[in-house]
Amino acid sequence: MNRKTLFWIIFWWLLLIIIIIILIIKGSSSQNKQIIYKSDWKFHIWTVGDSSTKFNEFLSDFKLDNKSISNIEFEITNFDNFEDYNLALQSAFLQNKAPDIFVLNNNEKSIFENKVYALSDKKINIHNFRQNYKSIFIDDLITSNWEGKNKKEFLKWIPVWYETLWVFYNALYRFKRADFTNLSYLKPAIKKIKTTRDVIPLWIWNGSTVAYASDLIAQEFLLNKAKSIKDIKDSQIKDSFSDYFSYWDINWINWYNALFDEAKNSKENNIDLFIDKKVAAIIAYPRIIFKLQSAGFNKRLLYAAPYPHAYSWDGPSLANYNYFVINSDSKQKLIAIKLLQYLNSDLWAWKYLKKFPYYLPARRTLEDKLEEKNISNFYRNVTLWDFYSDEPLSSFDKWNKVLFDKNIIKILDNFSSYLSKFNIFQENLLCKIDKLNLINLEKKCE
C-alpha cells in the first residue's frame, strides 16, 4: 500500500470519527433540551375553586418523581369564582402573561378554547383515553380534523374529576335516603316533616339564597332534553322551571318565603340555614361538607343521597368539572405535557384526588376505590360511593357560565313572568356571543 493510499484511508477514517462524534454531541444536546429545564423559569398554573396549598403539596410529590424538573418553580394561583377568573385570564392573554396551564369548565363554550394546545395521539394515547374514561369526557374532550383523506383526533384537555349534585339531610328530622328516590317519595316525606316539626324540609327555590341554583336549573333543562341555552325551546323552559318549582309547593306545606327576605338581607344561603337547623335538607355539591365541618355540624346527624329526579328514569345527571388545558402560547409545553401525562394515570390522578377528596374520579379504573372513601373522616356516614351512579352524565352548554349563573339567580328571585325574562336573557346572551365571534358587531345587545 503506497503512502498516498494510506493517507486517504486515514483521512476518511478520521472524518468518519469526527462526524460520529458530532452526531453524538448533537443528539445528546437535543435530548438534554427535552429533559433539562432552566432553573430560573416559573411554571404558572391557574385553577378555580380548589386550594392552591393542596395543589402545591401534590406538585411537590410530582417533582420528587421527576428529577429532570425538580428545579422548576411552580406557581399556583387559585380563584374563588369564575367571574374573577375570567376577567383575570382575559387580561393575562392581552398582556401576554397567561399561565402555562389553566382550567376551563365543561358547562360553557369558552372564549379561551382557541388558546388551547391540543394533544396528539403521540402525546396521549386517545384509544386508551376512550377505554379509561367515562363517555361524557369522550364526547366533550376529543376533537378531530381532516388532513386530506385522513382523519386525525386530538385530545384538547385532561379531566381528573367531576361532581354531581347531592342532597344533604339532617337525620334529626326523620328524612331517610329512600325519601329522595324521586318526587313521588319526597312529597309525603316533606309533608310529614312540616306537619310534625317546626322546620323547613327542603330549601330549593329562591336563587340568591340557594347555593348552585343555576346548576339546579341546568339539571332540569337536561331532564327536559335541552342540552344548550342556544337551542332550548319555550316548552322546555316552561317544563324545566315548573319541575324545579314543584320541589317547593304550597300543597306540600313547604312554604318558606317568610324567611326569604331575612336570609337575603343577612346574605345567608341554604347551607347557612341548614347549619342553623332551620332547614332539614339542602341540595349542593360535595365540597360543602367542609363548611359543615368547620361550623361544627353534628357528625352523627349528617347523611346524604343522590339528587332526586322527578322520576327515577327521566334522564341524565348534570356533571360539573374543570379540565386542565395547555396554553398554546406557552414556551414550556414540554413540562405541561409531562404534567398532563402524569394526571392521565391511575397513580397520579388518585394522588390528586386524595388532596381534593370531594371529587369523583374521571377515570373508570379508579371507581372501585370509592367504596370506602370518605369525603371527610369526620363524617363517617357520608362516602363518595353513596353518590356514584351508572346513570348517564351530561354537560349543559351555558355558553357563558358567569352570565348564565347571574341571570338565572335574578329570574328565580323574582319569578313572575319567568319565561319572558328568560327569553330576553337568552337573546341578549346569544347577541354577546355573536360579538365574541365577530358577527353582527353593530347590533345592540340589551
KOLDO-260555 format. One record per residue: z, x, y of N, C-alpha, C in turn; residue in three letters. Coordinates in steps of 0.02 Angstrom, whole numbers, plus 50000, padded with zeros to 5 digits. Each point is the difference from the previous one (the first is absolute). Example, Ala and Ser with C-alpha at 12.3 -4.5 7.8 and 13.67 -1.06 7.14 Angstrom:
2
503905066049716500004995550059500005004550060ALA/499644998250053500035004250059500374996150055SER/
% end
This chain:
446
500005004349940500004995750060500005004550062MET/499524999050043499965004350059500494997850054ASN/500075004250050500504998850052499854993750041ARG/499364998850009499814994150040500194993649964LYS/499874999849935500184994049961500754999049999THR/500375005549989500744999750000500274997450066LEU/499695002250055500214997850067499954992450007PHE/499424997349979499894992850007500454995949954TRP/500155002749941500474996549955500694999650032ILE/500225005750027500665000150032500004995550061ILE/499465000150039499954995950060500054992649983PHE/499634997749951500014992849982500674997949970TRP/500305004549962500674998449974500514999350056TRP/499985004650047500464999650057499894993750041LEU/499364998350011499834993950037500264993849965LEU/499934999949933500244994349961500764999450005LEU/500355005749996500735000050005500224997450069ILE/499665002250052500164997950068499914992550008ILE/499444997449973499874992850004500544996049964ILE/500195002449940500534996549962500665000050038ILE/500175005750031500625000550039499984995250059ILE/499434999550035499934995450057500084992849978ILE/499704998249943500054993249975500724998349981LEU/500345004849969500704998949981500434998850062ILE/499905004350051500394999450062499854993450034ILE/499364998250001499804993650032500294994049964LYS/499965000349933500284994549960500754999450009GLY/500345005850002500724999950010500184997250068SER/499615002150051500124997550067499894992550004SER/499464997749967499854992850000500554996149966SER/500265002749944500534996549964500644999850042GLN/500145005650034500605000250040499984995050057ASN/499394998850026499934995150053500204993149976LYS/499924998749936500164993449974500744999049985GLN/500365005449988500694999149977500525003150046ILE/499795004050049500485003250045499894997250070ILE/500534997550031499944996750063500415003750053TYR/499754999750061500345003550054500704997250012LYS/500475004550010500704997950007500144996650067SER/499555000850050500144997150065499714992950007ASP/499704997349947499744993250002500564995049989TRP/499944994450035500414994249986499564994749970LYS/500244996849947499624994749968500354993450018PHE/499634995550034500304994050027499854993949956HIS/500534996149986499944993849962500354994550039ILE/499654994450010500304994250034500074994349951TRP/500584996750001500144994349956500294994350041THR/500064994249968500294994150032500524996949953VAL/500614999150025500504996149964500435003749950GLY/499885006549991500385003849950500345006050034ASP/500565002049972500405005450028499625006649998SER/499955003350057499685006650002500455005249965SER/500654998950000500475004549965499864999949925THR/499924994049972499864999449929499325003049983LYS/499524999150043499345002949988500045007650000PHE/500385002850046500085007350002500355002649938ASN/500474996249973500325002049937499495000349944GLU/499564995049998499475000049950499545006050008PHE/499815001550062499545005650013500325006849984LEU/500665000450006500345006249982499895001649926SER/500064994849958499865000949929499275001749988ASP/499564996950037499285001249993499845007250017PHE/500305002850052499865006950019500275004949948LYS/500574998349970500275004449948499535000549940LEU/499644994649987499544999949943499315002650019ASP/499905001650063499355002550024500125006250043ASN/500105005649967500185006150035499485002050053LYS/499364998249987499475002150046500064996850069SER/500374994450005500084996850065500744999650020ILE/500415004249970500714999750014500165002150072SER/499525003450033500125002250069499744994950051ASN/499734994549977499754994950046500584995850026ILE/500014998750064500514995650029499724993050007GLU/500294995449961499804993050004500404996650055PHE/499674996250041500344996350053499864992549988GLU/500534996449985499944992849984500224995950060ILE/499594995350019500174995350054499974993049971THR/500574996550003500024993149974500084995150058ASN/499624994749998500024994750051500354993949971PHE/500384996650042500374994249978499554993949990ASP/499444999650037499574994149995499275002050013ASN/499544995649979499295001550005499744999750072PHE/500334996250043499774999650069500065006850035GLU/500595003049995500095006750029499565005149966ASP/499944999449935499605004849960499274999850021TYR/499714994050005499294999450017499855002750069ASN/500444998650048499905002750067500025007650001LEU/500495002849964500065007349998499405003249964ALA/499774996749946499445002849961499364999950041LEU/499894994550037499414999750044500025005750051GLN/500575000950031500075005350050499905006949969SER/500275001049939499945006449967499275001849985ALA/499624995149978499295001349986499625001550064PHE/500154996550054499665001250064500145007150026LEU/500615002449986500195006750023499885005549949GLN/499684998149944499885004849946500655003049973ASN/500514995649995500655002249974500224995649942LYS/499534996949966500174995449946500295003949940ALA/500444996849961500315003449943499495001549945PRO/500185004749957499565001949944499984994449948ASP/500564996949987500034994249955500364994450038ILE/499744994049995500334994350030499954994149951PHE/500314994350017499994994349956499654994150033VAL/499704995849959499724993650021500304994549957LEU/499974993950025500274994349962499444996149967ASN/500134997549940499484996749960499804993250029ASN/500434996950041499854993350023499664999850067ASN/499595004950015499594999850060499395004549991GLU/499484998450038499425004450006500145004650059LYS/500215006049987500245004350053499435003250039SER/500105000750065499515003650042499995007549983ILE/500505002349962500045007149984499645001849935PHE/499724995149966499695001449935499415004850006GLU/499675000150058499435004650007500235007250012ASN/500665001150003500275006750006500285002649934LYS/499834996649945500275001849935499525004749963VAL/500285005349972499625004649958500044997549928TYR/499434997449975499994997149933500005005549947ALA/500324998649943500075004849946499484998749946LEU/499625005049984499494999449949500315000549931SER/499604998549949500245000349931500235007049981ASP/499735005150034500215006949986500715001350024LYS/500214996450051500675000950027500524996149960LYS/499864993549988500434995749959499554995949954ILE/500135000349936499594996749950500044992450009ASN/499444996950019500014992950016500054995849937ILE/499725002349945500084996549936500744999549981HIS/500355005550007500725000149985500394995550048ASN/499774999950063500324995650049499954992749978PHE/499424998149975499914993149975500474998649941ARG/500115005049958500424999049942500744999650018GLN/500205003550052500705001050014500304995350052ASN/499574996550038500264995950054499844992649989TYR/500414995750032499894992849995499364998150036LYS/499724994349980499334998150023499964999350076SER/500544998050033499974999250072499815006550035ILE/500255005649975499865006450030499285002149987PHE/499754998349942499305001549983499534996250047ILE/500154993650011499594995950044500045002350072ASP/500605001950022500105001850070499775007050018ASP/500065004649954499995007150020499405004149977LEU/499604997349956499415003749977499394997550039ILE/499645004650029499394998350036499415003749968THR/499404998150017499415003249970499425000050050SER/499525004649989499384999950037499445002549956ASN/499404998950022499415001849961499675006250029TRP/499855004749957499605005850018499374999849958GLU/499474997150029499404998849960500134994749948GLY/499895001649937500134995349946500695000949969LYS/500385004850026500665001549973500564996850042ASN/500454996649966500584996950033500605004749993LYS/500295001950057500585004449999500624996350024LYS/500545000949965500624996850017500485004950033GLU/500414997350045500495004150035500664996150002PHE/500545003849999500674997150009500215001650071LEU/500124994750039500135001150071500735002050013LYS/500454998349954500705001350014500424999349936TRP/500635001950005500444999949941500594995350014ILE/500104995049957500614995950005500545002849954PRO/500624999450019500555002149957500424993949980VAL/500014994950043500464994449989499684993650025TRP/500344994449984499864993650032500644996049998TYR/500024994650038500574995550000499764992850004GLU/500404995549974499864992850005500624996550027THR/499904994050024500554996150029500474997549945LEU/500645000650013500514997849952500484995050034TRP/500354996349959500564995950023500655003949986VAL/500425000350050500685002549991500474994150009PHE/500464999049953500454994350007500725001949984TYR/500444996150030500725001049993500254995549944ASN/500255003049947500224996149941500594995550015ALA/500345001350057500574995850019499794992750009LEU/499364998950018499774993150014499634996949941TYR/500075002949943499774997049937499244999749992ARG/499645004050039499295000949984499955003749933PHE/499484998549962499855003749938499285002650003LYS/499875005249962499335002950000499474994849983ARG/500154995549954499514994949979499834995250057ALA/500444999450050499874995450056499385002150039ASP/499815006449994499445002650040499365000649959PHE/499974996349946499395000049959499414997250039THR/500104994450033499504997050044500354994650041ASN/499614996550042500314995250045500334994149964LEU/499734998249942500304994449962500725001649979SER/500135006349985500685002049982500435001150063TYR/499675002450053500375001950060500264994050039LEU/499624994650003500204994150040500694997249980LYS/500114998449937500664997349982500575005050010PRO/499855006549991500525005150010500205000350073ALA/499514999650045500155000150071500404993850020ILE/499794994249976500354993850017500725000149976LYS/500115002649940500685000349973500445004650040LYS/499745005750019500405004850039500184997150067ILE/499524996850033500124997550068500504994249999LYS/500004996049948500454994349998500715001949978THR/500075006049972500675002049976500295005950038THR/499585003550040500235005950036499784999650073ARG/500405002850044499825000350070499635006550014ASP/499385000349973499595006050007499274997949998VAL/499575003750034499284998849997499745003249936ILE/499684996249956499785002949936499485005650007PRO/499474998850039499455004850003499715000150071LEU/500035005850032499745000750069499305003149997TRP/499494996050015499325002449988499494997250049ILE/500194997350057499504996450039499845003450067TRP/500474999850048499865002550067499865007550000ASN/499435001950026499735006749991500435005750025GLY/500254999650063500365005750028500685000949968SER/500244995149962500645000849965499915001049925THR/499385001349980499855001049929499675006949991VAL/500345004549966499705006549985499374999049958ALA/499475003550019499364999949962499684993149999TYR/500114996050053499714993350002499245000149994ALA/499685005050032499275000249998499745001449930SER/500385003749960499795001249931500124993949956ASP/500504996050018500114993749964499404995350010LEU/499744999850062499414996050013499395002949965ILE/499935006650001499455003249964500034998449926ALA/500604999849972500084998149929499744992949989GLN/500154995450045499764993149992499244999750008GLU/499715004150043499275000250006499685002049934PHE/500295005149968499745002249935500044994449948LEU/500554996450000500094994649951499514994350011LEU/499744999650062499494995050015499305003050002ASN/499945005849964499345003249987499665002650063LYS/500395002050049499745003350060500215007349997ALA/499535004750008500165007149993499905003950065LYS/499764996650053499885003550063500054995250058SER/500295002350055500044995850059499304998650028ILE/499535004349985499324999150025499674993849969LYS/500154998749937499644994849963500414993849985ASP/500634999850022500434994449981499764993550034ILE/500024994649963499764993550023500594995750024LYS/499844994950041500524995750027500414996649945ASP/499664997949947500364996749945500505004749968SER/499815006449994500465004949970500595001550047GLN/499865000050065500545001150049500504994349996ILE/499754993850000500434994149996500425000149936LYS/499685001249943500365000049937500525005549997ASP/499835005850027500465005749997500624998850042SER/499914997750062500574998650042500414994249972PHE/499664995049973500364994349970500425002349941SER/499735004349958500385002649943500605004150025ASP/499885004050051500555004150027500554995650028TYR/499814994950039500504995550028500374996149946PHE/499694999149942500324996049947500615003549971SER/500085006550012500625003449980500594997850043TYR/499844997450058500494996950044499784992750007TRP/500424995549982499804992950001500614995850012ASP/499944995250046500584995850017500244996149939ILE/499544998549954500204996349939500435004349954ASN/499965006650009500435004349959500685001150034TRP/500074997150059500605001050041500095007550014ILE/499455003450016500025007250012499865001550074ASN/500184995350043499855000750071500445005550031TRP/499685004650038500415005250031499815001550072TYR/499604995850030499805001450069500595000250048ASN/500564996949981500595000250043500245007250010ALA/499865004349951500215007050005499455004550026LEU/499394997350008499435004350018500105003350068PHE/500164996050051500085002850068500575005150002ASP/500534998449964500575004749997499795006749969GLU/499634999649945499785006249966499505003850044ALA/499544996350031499495003350041500325003450061LYS/500474996550033500325002950059500425006149983ASN/500295000149941500415005849979499575005349966SER/499344998649995499535004649968500195001449927LYS/500244994749967500155000549929499424997249960GLU/499925002449939499504997149956500344997649936ASN/499604997749953500294997149939500415005049960ASN/499845006450005500395005149964500715000350029ILE/500054999950067500665000150032500404993749981ASP/499664994249999500344993849983500224999949927LEU/499615003349958500185000649929500635004349992PHE/500035005450038500595004349999500624996350024ILE/499904995750050500574996150029500174993949958ASP/499664999149943500124994449954499864993150031LYS/499545000050050499774993750028499394997449963LYS/499715004249958499404998349962500115002249928VAL/499804995849953500125001549929499455004349969ALA/499384999750027499445003849972499495001650054ALA/499685005749992499475002250046499435002949960ILE/499425000850033499435003249968499835006150041ILE/499955005849968499875006350036499745005249951ALA/499885005950025499795005649958500625003749974TYR/499945003549944500585003249968500395004850044PRO/499675003150049500335005150041500614997350037ARG/500054993450009500564997350038500665000949964ILE/499975001949936500615000749961500465005350031ILE/499725004950034500415005250031500334997550064PHE/499694995350034500334996850057500594995849976LYS/499904996549944500544996149971500585004549979LEU/499825005649972500525004749977500395002950058GLN/499655002050053500355002950058500434994850035SER/499814993649993500404994650030500584997949956ALA/500055002849939500554998549956499934993649961GLY/499384997749989499904993949962500285000949929PHE/500364995149975500355000449936499525001649943ASN/500145005449963499555002249948499984995349940LYS/500524996049990500014995449944499634993550014ARG/499844998850063499694993650019499255000450010LEU/499725006150006499295000750015499574999749937LEU/499534995350000499504999449947499324999150031TYR/499485000649960499334999550028499524996849949ALA/499434997750026499504996749957499325000650034ALA/499454999249963499345000250031499904994250049PRO/499555001050047499834994850049499744993949964TYR/500274994050014499784994049964499364997150028PRO/499465000449963499394996650019500104992549994HIS/499564996250033500064992749995499964997849928ALA/499575003349961499954998849929500015006849965TYR/500175000149938500075006349965499335003549990SER/499454996250003499355002849981499515000350058TRP/500234999550062499534998450053499665005950035ASP/500095006149979499615005450032500385006550004GLY/499695004950034500275006850001500585000850048PRO/500385005249989500545001950046499735005050050SER/500244999350062499805004750052500315006849986LEU/499595005149999500255006949994499975003350068ALA/500515003750015500015003950063500105007349982ASN/499575004350026500105007249989499665004050054TYR/500265006050011499675004950043499715005449956ASN/499425002550017499685005149959499875006250042TYR/500035005749967499905006550034499255001550006PHE/499795002150060499315002150010499995006850034VAL/499445003549988499905006550031499584999250063ILE/500235002750054499624999950062499365004149992ASN/499424996950012499365003549991499935005950047SER/500395000150055499985005650047500505005649984ASP/500404998949949500515005049984499695006649980SER/500295005450024499785006749981500405002749941LYS/500414995749971500425002149944499914995449940GLN/499374998549986499844995249947500215002449931LYS/499995006649989500195002649935500734998349983LEU/500435000650051500714998249990500054992549989ILE/499644996150040500034992749995499774997749931ALA/499455002849976499744998149934500505001849946ILE/500305005950006500505002149950500594995149999LYS/500234997950058500564995350003499814993349968LEU/499414997450016499794993649971499885000549925LEU/499775005849977499915000949928500684999749965GLN/500515002650031500674999749971500264992850001TYR/499884996550054500224993050003499634995749950LEU/499435002249979499604996549949500205002549930ASN/500645000749988500255002249935500654996349986SER/500164999149936500614996549981500625003750027ASP/500015006649991500595003850019500174999450074LEU/499505001350042500145000350072500034993150031TRP/499624995349974500064993150025500704997349986ALA/500275001649940500674997749983500535003550043TRP/499905006450014500475003550044500004997050070LYS/499404998150022499954996750066500374993349999TYR/499894996049947500314993449996500765000449994LEU/500255005349972500735000749995500315001150070LYS/499605002750046500235000650069499984993350036LYS/499544995649978499924993450031500044994749945PHE/500604998549976500094996049939499854992650007PRO/499844997750061499864992950009499274998249987TYR/499605004849976499294998849989499844999549925TYR/499504995949984499714999749933499455005349996LEU/499925003149942499505005449994499284997449997PRO/499565003450035499294998249997499695001849932ALA/500255005449970499735002349936500284995949942ARG/499554997449958500214996149942500465003949954ARG/499865006549995500365004149952500735000950017THR/500204997950060500715000750019500384993449993LEU/499664994749981500314993449999500574999549949GLU/499935003549944500534999749949500675002650026ASP/499975004350050500625002950026500404995150044LYS/499704994350014500324995250045500574996149968LEU/500004999649934500434995249966500745000650020GLU/500225006150007500715001050017500095002950070GLU/499484999950040500045003450066500294995350053LYS/500575001850025500314996250055499725002450066ASN/499924995450046499815002050068500575003950032ILE/500604997349990500605003350024500524999749944SER/500325005549986500515000149948500604995550018ASN/500054998250063500544995650022499914992949973PHE/499364997849998499854993249977499715000249929TYR/500434999749951499795000749931499644993849974ARG/500064994350036499674993949977499264999750020ASN/499775004850040499324999850026499625006249976VAL/499504999049958499585005649977499274998550018THR/499615005350007499294999150016499644996149945LEU/500225000949938499664996749944500034992450007TRP/500534997550032500074992850010499414997050038ASP/499665004250039499494997450045499315002749984PHE/499965003649945499335002149977499684994049966TYR/499364999050011499654994349972499295002149980SER/499774996949946499305001049979499524995650038ASP/500264995650043499564995750039499585004350047GLU/499404997550018499555004050043500305001350069PRO/499825005750028500195001850068499394999850044LEU/500104998850064499434999850046500225002350069SER/499515002550038500105001450071499734994150040SER/500274998950060499704995250046499775003850062PHE/499374999450016499715003950055500184996950067ASP/500485003050034500214997750066499545002550055LYS/499585004749985499555003450047500385004450049TRP/500524997350030500435004150042500724997749988ASN/500375004149966500674998149977500474998450059LYS/499985004050052500464999050056499874993450035VAL/499374998550015499834993850034500134993949956LEU/499835000649936500114994549953500754998349996PHE/500415005149988500724998849992500314996950062ASP/499815002550059500284997350062499824992750011LYS/499374998349989499774993350014500254994949949ASN/500075002049938500284995549950500724998150019ILE/500385004850024500694998650020500024995150059ILE/499545000950048499974995350057499844992949976LYS/499534999449954499814993449975500574996749963ILE/500355003849958500564997249962500584998050043LEU/500115003650055500554998250045499884993650039ASP/499374998350008499834993850034499404997049964ASN/500144996849944499484998449951499604993750016PHE/500164996450053499604994150017499295002450016SER/499504996349977499295001750008499865006949972SER/500325001749944499925006749971499275001649982TYR/499614994949980499315001349981499585002450059LEU/500054996550056499615002050058500245006850026SER/500655001349997500265006550021499745005649955LYS/499984998549935499755005149954499255001250011PHE/499624994750013499285000750013499875004350062ASN/500394998950053499935003950061500155007449986ILE/500555001149965500195006949981499465003249957PHE/499744996449951499485002649956499385002050039GLN/499784995650045499405001550040500115006150045GLU/500595000350029500175005650044500025006649961ASN/500304999949941500055006049959499315002449979LEU/499584995449978499335001949978499585002750058LEU/500124997350060499665002550060500195007350013CYS/500655001449993500235006950011499755004749945LYS/499944997449941499725004149945499275001850015ILE/499634995350027499315001450020499975005850049ASP/500455000050048500005005350050500165006849969LYS/500455000049951500155006249966499385002649963LEU/499574995449978499385001949966499415000350047ASN/500155000050067499495000650053499494994349997LEU/500244994049986499584994049998500254995150054ILE/499534996650034500184995050051500505002950051ASN/499835005750026500485003650043500164996250064LEU/499554995950025500124996650063500334993249990GLU/500074997849938500324993649987500745000450016LYS/500244994750033500714999950020500424997349943LYS/500515003749981500484997749949500604997050036CYS/500194994049979500564996750034500665003549984GLU/
% end
